[in-house]
Amino acid sequence: MAVVPRQNAPSKKKIWQYWIDNGIQRGLDDTRYDNACDLNVCVCCGRESSKLERAHIIPHSLGGSNDVSNYILLCNKCHRESPDIANESALIEWMNEQPSEMESMLRLIQQEMDKYNKETQMTINEILIKEIFSELFKKAGAHGGRISDATKVYIVREALKKIFSQATL
C-alpha cells in the first residue's frame, strides 16, 4: 500500500476546525471536546503546547488517508502512546480513557492526602475537598481560555492549606 506524502497533510488549523465541528459526533467525550476547542491544547490530555502534532487516526502504514477527518492534534507524548490500529474508533476510545491533566493532578493530590491521613490518623471529607477546589477555581482567571500552570499551583497550595486546616482527628 502506498504511503501518502506528509506534505499533503491538512493544516493544524483545518484539523482543529474539523474537530470543533465534528468532535462530539466522532465520539469525543466532553473533556476531550473542550480540549479540542483550543488550538494549542492536546485533545487527549489537555496539556497546553505550541507544538501539537498531526496524529493520524488510522496510520498511513495501515491505509489511513490524508483527509482532515483522519487527523487529530496531540502533544508528542500522547501521539507516541496512541494506538496504531486500522480502526478509527480505537484512538477515540483510547483518548476518552486517558485522564485529563486536571484528573491526574487531583489523583496525585488524593494520593498525597491518603498518605498524610495514614501518617496522622486524620480524615478528610472528599466532598469538602471538591467544594474547596470549586471555590478556588471560580476565583481563577484564564489566559487565552486556559488556566496557567502557575494558577493551578497556587490553587493546589491554597486548597491544601484549607483542607488540612479543616481536617479532623
C-alpha positions in Angstrom: 0.0 0.0 0.0 1.4 3.4 -1.0 2.1 5.9 1.8 0.7 9.3 1.2 3.3 12.0 1.5 3.1 14.2 4.6 3.2 17.4 2.6 -0.4 16.7 1.6 -1.5 16.8 5.2 -4.1 19.4 6.2 -3.0 22.4 8.2 -3.3 22.3 12.0 -6.0 25.0 11.8 -8.1 22.9 9.4 -7.7 19.8 11.7 -8.7 22.0 14.7 -11.7 23.4 13.0 -12.8 19.9 11.9 -12.8 18.7 15.5 -14.7 21.7 16.7 -17.4 21.0 14.1 -17.4 17.2 14.5 -15.8 16.2 17.8 -18.9 15.1 19.6 -20.3 13.3 16.6 -17.0 11.5 16.2 -17.2 10.3 19.8 -15.1 12.7 21.9 -16.3 12.9 25.5 -17.0 16.3 26.9 -13.5 16.8 28.4 -11.7 15.9 25.1 -14.2 18.1 23.1 -13.4 21.1 25.4 -9.7 20.4 24.8 -10.3 20.3 21.1 -11.7 23.8 21.2 -8.3 25.3 21.9 -5.8 25.2 19.1 -2.8 24.9 21.4 -4.1 22.2 23.7 -3.7 18.4 23.2 -7.1 16.9 22.6 -6.2 13.8 24.6 -4.5 15.1 27.8 -5.3 18.8 27.9 -1.7 19.9 28.1 -1.0 23.2 26.5 1.6 23.0 23.7 2.6 25.3 20.9 4.0 22.2 19.1 1.0 19.9 18.7 1.5 17.2 16.2 -0.8 16.0 13.5 -1.7 12.5 14.6 -3.3 10.0 12.2 -6.4 8.3 13.5 -5.7 5.4 11.1 -1.9 5.5 10.4 -0.7 5.8 6.8 1.0 2.5 7.1 -2.4 0.9 7.7 -4.2 2.6 4.9 -5.0 5.9 6.6 -5.7 8.9 4.3 -4.5 12.5 4.5 -8.1 13.6 4.7 -8.7 16.1 7.6 -11.1 13.6 9.2 -8.2 11.2 9.7 -6.1 13.6 11.8 -6.3 14.9 15.3 -3.9 17.3 17.2 -2.0 15.6 20.0 1.1 16.5 22.1 4.2 14.5 21.4 3.7 12.3 24.5 0.1 11.4 23.6 1.0 10.9 19.9 3.8 8.4 20.8 1.5 6.5 23.2 -1.6 6.4 21.0 -2.7 3.2 19.4 -1.7 2.4 15.8 -4.7 0.4 14.7 -6.7 0.3 11.4 -9.9 1.1 13.3 -11.0 4.7 13.6 -12.8 4.2 17.0 -9.6 2.8 18.6 -7.9 6.2 19.0 -11.1 8.0 20.2 -11.8 5.3 22.8 -8.2 5.3 24.0 -8.2 9.1 24.3 -11.5 9.1 26.2 -10.0 6.6 28.7 -6.9 8.8 29.4 -7.0 11.0 32.5 -7.1 14.7 31.8 -4.4 16.9 33.2 -6.8 18.0 35.9 -7.8 14.4 36.7 -4.1 13.5 37.0 -3.4 16.4 39.3 -6.4 15.6 41.5 -5.4 11.9 41.7 -1.9 12.9 42.8 -3.3 15.2 45.4 -5.6 12.4 46.7 -2.6 10.0 46.9 -0.7 12.6 49.0 -3.6 13.2 51.2 -4.2 9.5 51.7 -0.5 9.2 52.7 -0.9 12.1 55.1 -4.1 10.7 56.6 -2.4 7.4 57.2 0.5 9.1 58.9 -1.5 11.5 61.0 -4.7 9.5 61.5 -6.7 12.4 60.2 -9.7 12.1 58.0 -10.5 14.5 55.2 -14.0 14.8 53.8 -13.9 14.2 50.0 -17.0 16.5 49.5 -15.2 19.3 51.3 -12.2 18.8 49.0 -14.3 19.2 45.9 -16.0 22.3 47.4 -12.7 23.9 48.2 -11.3 23.3 44.8 -14.5 24.5 43.2 -14.4 27.7 45.2 -10.8 28.4 44.3 -11.3 27.7 40.6 -14.2 30.1 40.5 -11.8 32.8 41.6 -9.2 31.9 38.9 -8.7 33.7 35.7 -7.5 32.3 32.4 -5.2 33.4 29.7 -6.4 32.5 26.2 -9.1 30.3 27.7 -6.7 28.2 29.7 -5.7 28.2 33.3 -2.0 28.7 33.6 0.3 26.2 35.4 1.2 29.0 37.9 -2.5 29.5 38.7 -3.0 25.7 39.2 -0.1 25.6 41.5 -1.5 28.4 43.6 -4.9 26.8 43.7 -3.4 23.5 44.9 -1.4 25.2 47.6 -4.4 27.2 48.8 -6.6 24.1 48.7 -4.2 22.0 50.7 -3.9 24.8 53.3 -7.7 24.9 53.6 -8.1 21.1 53.5 -5.6 20.4 56.2 -6.8 23.2 58.4 -10.3 21.6 58.3 -9.1 18.0 58.7 -10.3 16.2 61.8 -8.5 13.8 64.1 
